[in-house]
Amino acid sequence: MPARDIYHNNLKNALIKDQWTITHDPLRLIWGNKDMYVDLGAEKILKAEKLGIKIAVELKTFGGKSEVNDLEDALGQYFLYYSVIKRRESERTLYLAIQNKVFLDIFENDLGKLILEDYQIPLIVFSIKEEVILQWIPKNPIVN
């Protein structure tokens, strides 16, 4: 199993505060003879409809020497997991989770905006200090 990201527990706590139930830590994916691990699986039950919304969340720190290289790695991992989840757990939406500083430094600038426009990758933007979710992009999957 892969090592946990430095902000893993901060993200997990933010999801719990947002009333998500952590169902997998990590979420194991299998394709052929390859194992992959998405950082978290979570679910929220809508009591009125008695339906659940399921998500998978891959956390990226962007702590390397090059933001562009970190972005390349994050996108590659996202699309690899996306392809498997689409076929194995199609009821689950895959999100890329990033701390607010990364969102502001990368996804609020030209290259990040281009990537979001072209690929529409769902993001969870969270505060590592307050352990809260600041933004769901495109929007929160639960309509209250």
ZIWO-V441139 format. One record per helix or strand of 3 or more residues. SS is the DSSP state (helix for helix, strand for strand). FROM is the first residue (numbers start at 1). TO is the last residue. If there is no record, write none. Layout:
((SS & FROM & TO) (SS & FROM & TO))
//
This chain:
((helix & 8 & 17) (strand & 21 & 24) (strand & 27 & 31) (strand & 34 & 38) (strand & 40 & 46) (strand & 51 & 59) (helix & 67 & 88) (strand & 92 & 99) (helix & 100 & 107) (helix & 110 & 119) (strand & 123 & 127) (strand & 132 & 137))
//
